[in-house]
């Protein structure tokens, strides 16, 4: 049995995030599950259509000021959503 040890600690964090991708007819409004220094897992069944390596735009919603739009790369896909890593511009 293999045990996968994470390099970065995950913190449970629920917030609303808008995900944009050219293949989506409209932006997806989803919910984050957890966050680390290097990435985020986002829950939404439509994200299961993405492929590992795809790049999307993500923006946290419902902030007092407009949050920056971040580039996110798909690292894993599940039926419940997708795990992304933050791309440094």
Secondary structure as UniProt FT lines:
FT   STRAND          11..12
FT   STRAND          16..20
FT   TURN            22..23
FT   STRAND          28..35
FT   STRAND          39..43
FT   HELIX           45..49
FT   TURN            52..53
FT   STRAND          55..60
FT   STRAND          70..78
FT   TURN            79..80
FT   STRAND          81..86
//
